[in-house]
Amino acid sequence: MRALVVGSEGQLGRELVSVLADDVVWAGDRAEIDVTDAGAVASLVDGVSPDVIFNATAYNKVDQAEAEPEVALEVNALAPRWLALAARERGALLVHFSTDYVFDGRASRPYQEEDCPRPLGAYGVSKLTGEQLVMAAGGEHLVIRTSGVLGRGGSEQKGGSFADRILARAREGKPLRVVADQTFAPTCAVDLAVASVALVGTDARGLVHVTNAGSCSWHELATATLARAGIDVAVEAIGAAELALPARRPAYSVLDTSRYRALGLPALRPWREALADCVPLRVGGD
Ligand SMILES: NC(=O)c1ccc[n+]([C@@H]2O[C@H](COP(=O)([O-])OP(=O)(O)OC[C@H]3O[C@@H](n4cnc5c(N)ncnc54)[C@H](OP(=O)(O)O)[C@@H]3O)[C@@H](O)[C@H]2O)c1
């Protein structure tokens, strides 16, 4: 396949470029292309003539989105539309990524693709709008919803992945107070990249949920991360309400991955196993 990757310096983008290897005909990040520029997107896709476009760009600052919803909408909703329209014009498949934060967290079982989304904040609204605009553009598309992405190097927008930030705080001797009443499935960026590329080779199109197996709270993830790095410090379990963050988040956002698993593709590992590929063995990295 001839693959074009935008957002190639993000957690997922880096892994997509690595998994796609020689299939990458063009890869770039914000310095090479601003995906909110419809004309630039159309020219890029015209010039490269890809079979598949992977959109790994995102505005991921969940709290800041409450103060600048228009910026979140430009990157997470309008840009996917420009990519979807350009893909449709050239007969290419668009692979776009979305989030568990499109749900309100009131469910008591994992969310299926058909479940009605109801985002709680501006970030979720922008991602849901992006999904809908990609679907409405009328071209061939895969919209892959995932959750709690952990990548080597982490998301620069967020100051590293959650694991990076926990390890940094532990290294600095800062107290660790982590939310214990939000449940989701952590997802290793490299596993997500492998699954996404595999999905392209199937007949599956439309909406598909992909996460690592199992689920946990941020507190459990922090504890497992520190154990993995061999750091023995206490982590205080707190309720989300104690942080009083600007954006509300779903209390429960585990995604049901039955549709992906029914395709006969290799199952994603349990998140604890995957953590080994996302967390350095010692503080400071190895
Ligand atoms: N991170 C999570 O926990 C999580 C959870 C659920 C779903 N997801 C979804 O998974 C996908 C991948 O997320 P990720 O964690 O890999 O994101 P990430 O690490 O934050 O990477 C996003 C990349 O997009 C780039 N970008 C942002 N705006 C751009 C623009 N206007 N033009 C070009 N590039 C731009 C960023 O560059 P800058 O660094 O310069 O901004 C960054 O390199 C996204 O769709 C995200 O919404 C993520």
The ligand as an SDF file (V2000), in Angstrom:
LIG
                    3D

 48 52  0  0  0  0  0  0  0  0999 V2000
   -3.7190   10.2260   24.0820 N   0  0  0  0  0  0  0  0  0  0  0  0
   -4.7690    9.5590   24.5140 C   0  0  0  0  0  0  0  0  0  0  0  0
   -4.8490    9.1660   25.6850 O   0  0  0  0  0  0  0  0  0  0  0  0
   -5.9100    9.2300   23.5910 C   0  0  0  0  0  0  0  0  0  0  0  0
   -7.0720    8.6080   24.1060 C   0  0  0  0  0  0  0  0  0  0  0  0
   -8.1190    8.2810   23.2290 C   0  0  0  0  0  0  0  0  0  0  0  0
   -7.9980    8.5840   21.8690 C   0  0  0  0  0  0  0  0  0  0  0  0
   -6.8840    9.2040   21.4220 N   0  0  0  0  0  0  0  0  0  0  0  0
   -6.8010    9.5180   19.9880 C   0  0  0  0  0  0  0  0  0  0  0  0
   -5.7380    8.7760   19.4140 O   0  0  0  0  0  0  0  0  0  0  0  0
   -5.1660    9.5310   18.3370 C   0  0  0  0  0  0  0  0  0  0  0  0
   -3.6680    9.6630   18.5240 C   0  0  0  0  0  0  0  0  0  0  0  0
   -3.4230   10.3830   19.7520 O   0  0  0  0  0  0  0  0  0  0  0  0
   -1.9360   10.5980   20.3190 P   0  0  0  0  0  0  0  0  0  0  0  0
   -1.9790   10.3810   21.7810 O   0  0  0  0  0  0  0  0  0  0  0  0
   -0.9560    9.8460   19.4740 O   0  0  0  0  0  0  0  0  0  0  0  0
   -1.7770   12.1730   20.0490 O   0  0  0  0  0  0  0  0  0  0  0  0
   -0.4590   13.0750   20.2550 P   0  0  0  0  0  0  0  0  0  0  0  0
    0.6600   12.2640   20.7880 O   0  0  0  0  0  0  0  0  0  0  0  0
   -0.9040   14.2910   20.9980 O   0  0  0  0  0  0  0  0  0  0  0  0
   -0.0890   13.4740   18.7590 O   0  0  0  0  0  0  0  0  0  0  0  0
   -0.8930   14.3230   17.9880 C   0  0  0  0  0  0  0  0  0  0  0  0
   -0.0070   14.9090   16.9050 C   0  0  0  0  0  0  0  0  0  0  0  0
   -0.8310   15.7520   16.0750 O   0  0  0  0  0  0  0  0  0  0  0  0
   -0.0830   16.9310   15.8090 C   0  0  0  0  0  0  0  0  0  0  0  0
   -0.9670   18.0360   15.4510 N   0  0  0  0  0  0  0  0  0  0  0  0
   -1.8270   18.6960   16.2540 C   0  0  0  0  0  0  0  0  0  0  0  0
   -2.4470   19.6700   15.5620 N   0  0  0  0  0  0  0  0  0  0  0  0
   -1.9610   19.6130   14.2990 C   0  0  0  0  0  0  0  0  0  0  0  0
   -2.1990   20.3720   13.1070 C   0  0  0  0  0  0  0  0  0  0  0  0
   -3.0650   21.4050   13.0940 N   0  0  0  0  0  0  0  0  0  0  0  0
   -1.5490   20.0110   11.9690 N   0  0  0  0  0  0  0  0  0  0  0  0
   -0.6610   18.9990   11.9810 C   0  0  0  0  0  0  0  0  0  0  0  0
   -0.3670   18.2610   13.0760 N   0  0  0  0  0  0  0  0  0  0  0  0
   -1.0230   18.5690   14.2190 C   0  0  0  0  0  0  0  0  0  0  0  0
    0.6290   17.2070   17.1240 C   0  0  0  0  0  0  0  0  0  0  0  0
    1.6480   18.1450   16.9550 O   0  0  0  0  0  0  0  0  0  0  0  0
    1.9910   19.1650   18.1740 P   0  0  0  0  0  0  0  0  0  0  0  0
    2.6420   18.3080   19.2470 O   0  0  0  0  0  0  0  0  0  0  0  0
    2.8800   20.1700   17.5390 O   0  0  0  0  0  0  0  0  0  0  0  0
    0.6670   19.7350   18.6250 O   0  0  0  0  0  0  0  0  0  0  0  0
    1.1080   15.7990   17.4850 C   0  0  0  0  0  0  0  0  0  0  0  0
    2.3510   15.4880   16.8860 O   0  0  0  0  0  0  0  0  0  0  0  0
   -5.9220   10.8660   18.3270 C   0  0  0  0  0  0  0  0  0  0  0  0
   -6.9840   10.8240   17.4060 O   0  0  0  0  0  0  0  0  0  0  0  0
   -6.4740   10.9730   19.7200 C   0  0  0  0  0  0  0  0  0  0  0  0
   -7.5970   11.8060   19.8210 O   0  0  0  0  0  0  0  0  0  0  0  0
   -5.8290    9.5090   22.2390 C   0  0  0  0  0  0  0  0  0  0  0  0
  1  2  1  0
  2  3  2  0
  2  4  1  0
  4  5  1  0
  4 48  2  0
  5  6  2  0
  6  7  1  0
  7  8  2  0
  8  9  1  0
  8 48  1  0
  9 10  1  0
  9 46  1  0
 10 11  1  0
 11 12  1  0
 11 44  1  0
 12 13  1  0
 13 14  1  0
 14 15  2  0
 14 16  1  0
 14 17  1  0
 17 18  1  0
 18 19  2  0
 18 20  1  0
 18 21  1  0
 21 22  1  0
 22 23  1  0
 23 24  1  0
 23 42  1  0
 24 25  1  0
 25 26  1  0
 25 36  1  0
 26 27  1  0
 26 35  1  0
 27 28  2  0
 28 29  1  0
 29 30  1  0
 29 35  2  0
 30 31  1  0
 30 32  2  0
 32 33  1  0
 33 34  2  0
 34 35  1  0
 36 37  1  0
 36 42  1  0
 37 38  1  0
 38 39  2  0
 38 40  1  0
 38 41  1  0
 42 43  1  0
 44 45  1  0
 44 46  1  0
 46 47  1  0
M  CHG  2   8   1  16  -1
M  END
$$$$
